[in-house]
Amino acid sequence: MTRAEFLEKATLVSEKVVDGVRYVDYNDCVRKIDKSDVIKDGKQILEFLKEFALIHIVIKSSRNNDYKNVRISTGAIHYWADINVAVVGVTSMWNTSLNENYFYMSEDGVFYNQERNVIAYNTDDYLKYLLNVKCDYHKPISEKTYHMLKEAGWYEGRCIDISELVSECENDDIFLSETQKKIIMEFGGIKGKDKRNREFRIKNKKEWLFYEKLFPYDSLTTTYGTDLVCIGDYADQMIGLYLTTDGRLVNQMGLQLGLNIMESFNIMLGD
């Protein structure tokens, strides 16, 4: 299967296909392989990366608002002594839970998952696998997440008055959805730390709320819509948070954080 054929197949099942620049610095790859003293012959791996590197596919999952991301690129090199196989990471996959799965390729062209199980014996079968494999696991919300939220000022049944905020927004032709209002009433004004001691905060003031496109990520508006409310930030104010009209949090890099607001906190707080 050629790159063009794979992209054509991917387009049939995907929400978005990003065909990256067809460029891999093979000198760097070779140096990395040589330096590792693990891979003895990386010819098949380099041929695979030459043909398919930098493709990124987004596939809508069966669950509402969940998306499987598949990105083909060069990853880590390992020697798995228990099965006597040397491999190079060639693909990462994640959904809105942001828990990544990694896939590897051996010198003889066999593909493995991160559990070291064979998933394909050739490139064509591997590419078909990537398009069809499920990626729908979501961790339960941990008690530590609830504890961190409570330390930040949240509690069960929290419902602050945002009538002034809603009125000010409407005067500026910003109309919050009922879902956005509910989330701001529950979480607006909280401020705390994650397990890495980095600050996160959710705002409840108009000057911190505005509609904007995720520029320069205009292609994401087909997924999230054009109107997102900026309601805070995390990682010590390094990463902005945007709230969709149906209650999903998206960071400024365009990554959706979970299926709902509580899973978003579970991801952000690092548990």
N, C-alpha and C positions, 0 to 999 in steps of 0.2 A: 504494500500500500504506500503510495506516495503522499507527500505532505498535502498536495491539492486534494487528493481523494479523501484523506482523513478529515480535512476541513469541510469538505462537502457533506460527509456523513455527520460531522459534529453539528453543522448548521441545521440539520433536520430535527435534532432533539434538543437544541440549546436555546436559551434565552439570549445569550451573547457569546460570540467567538472573537477573541482578540488574536490576530495573527501578528505576532511580534516580529521584530527585525530578524531576518534570517542570517544571523551572524553569531558565531561562537568562536572565541579566541582559542583555537586548538593548541596553540603553543602553551597557553596557560593550563589547559586541560592535561596535556601531555606532561608538563612539569609537575602538576599536582599528582598525577598517577605515578610518575617516576619517583617522586619524593616519598610517596607513601610506602614503598617497598612491599606493597600488597598486590596491586594489579600488575601482572607480568605482560599481558597483551591486551591493550584497550581498544584494538581496532574496531570491533563490532560496536562497542559502546560509543565511540566517537562517530561512527557512521550513523548511529541512531540519533545522536544529538545534532549532528549536522543537518539531518533531514527534518527533525521535529522540534528542536529546542525553541523556547519562548512562545509556544502556543498556550493560551489561557482560555478555558472553556467554562461557561457558567450554565448549569443545567437546573431547571426548576424541579424540585422534588415533589413527591406525591403529597407531602404535608404542605399546607398553605404557608406561603412566605418563607419556605426553606429552600436554600440553593446549594447545589454541589458545585464547588470550584475545583478545576483540574488545571494544574500548571506544570508543563514539562520544562525542566531546567536541570542544570548540573547540581548535584548535592554531595553529601558526605561519602567518604570511602570507608568500607569496613571489611574486615576479615572475620567471618563467622566460623570459629574453630569447631563448634559442635557439629556443623554440617560440611566443614572443609570447603567453604566457598568464599571467594573475594567478590565484592559487589561495589557498584557506584550508585548513589541515589540519582534517579532520573525524573522523578515526578513527585509532587506534593498534592494532596487533596484535602479539602476542608469544607464544612458547611457553615451555617450561621452560628453554630456553637464555637467555631474557631479552633476546634481540636483537630490538629493536622494528622493525616496519615501519609506515610512515605512508601514509595515503591522503588525497587532497586533492580539493576541489571548486572548480570555476571559477565565474565569474559567470553563465555561460550553462548551468549545471547539469550539466556534464560532470565525471566522476570520473577521477582519475589515481592511479597508484601512485608511489612515490618515485623510480622510474626515469623518470618523466614520460611513461609510456605510458598511453593511454586504456584504462580497464577497464570503463567503463559510460557510456552516454549519458543515462541517466535513473535516478531514485531506486530504482524497483523492481528493475531489473537490478543496481544496485549492492548492494542489500541481499541479494539472492540470491547475489551474488559473495562477500560477506563470510561467509555461512554455508558456502560450499563450497570456497573457496580453501584450498590447502594451506599449512601453516605448520610445516614439519618439519625445517628446516635446523639442524644442530648443528655448531659449529666443532670441528675436531680439538683435542686437548689440546696446548697449546704447550709447547715446551721451557722457556720462561720460567716456566711454572707449576711444572714439575718442579724447576727451580732454586730457586724461592722456597720450595717445600716442603722441599727438602733443607736450605736455610738455616734453616728453622724446626725441624729435627730429624728429619725423615722420611728414610727410605732404603728402597731396594728390599728386600723381605723382612722389614721391621720387624714385630716381634711381641712386645709387652711383656706381662708377666704381670699379668693382671687378676683372678686367682682371688679375692683378698681383696675386691676391688670387687664381684664377682659375688655373693659370699657375703653381704656387707653389704646389698646391694640385696635379695637374696632374704629376708633377715631382716625387711625392711620391706615384704615382699610386692610387690617390684618385680622382675619376671622379664624379663631382657633376652633378645631373640631371638638366635639363632645369628648372624644377619647383623649385628645391633648389636654383639655381642661381637667379631666379626671386625674391624669398622671401628674400634672403640675400641682393640683390640690393635695395629692398624696405625698409627692416627693420634693416639691419646690422649696428651696431654702435650706436643704440639708447640705452638710459639708463634712467630709471625713477623710480617712486614710485607708489605702489598701494594704495588703500584707507586706508590700515592699516599702511602706511608709510614704507612698506618693499620694498627693491630694486629689480628691475628686469632689465635684460640687454640682448641684442642680440649682439653677437660678429661678427666682420668681419675680423678677423685676423687668419692666418693659424694655429698658435699655439693653437687656441681655437677650431679648426675644426678637427675632426678625426672620422674615422669609428670604431665602436665597437659593439659587441653584448651587449644586455641589461643584462649582467651578474649580478646576478645569475638567471635572469628571462629568461632562454633559451627557455622555452615553448612558450614565446611570439613571437619568431622569425617566427612562422608559420603565425602570424597575420601581423607583421610589417616588416618582412624580416630581414636579418642579417646586412644590411648596413644602419646605421643611423648616421647623422652628428650631433655632439654635438655643438650647436650654442649659448649656453648661459645658464642662470639660473634665478631663481626667489626666492622669500621669503628670501631675504638677503643672497643669494648665497647658501642656504641650499638645493635647489632642482635643479638638472640639467635638461636641455631641449635638446631633440633630435628631429631632423627633418628627416622624412621619404622621400624617393625619390619622392613620390607623394604629398608632401606638408603638411603632418599632424605632429603636435607637440605631442611628447610623453614625459612624465616626467620620472625621473630615477626610480620611483616605478612601471613603466610600464603602467601608465594610459594615455590613449589618451585624449588630451584636445580639444574636439570639432571636428567638421567636416572639418574645414578649419582654416587657420592661424588667421583670424580676430576673429572667435569665440574663439580660444585659448586665445587671449588677453582678450576677454570679461570674460572668466573664471578666468584667472590668476589675473586680476586686481580687482576681487572681486565684480563686479557689477552684 
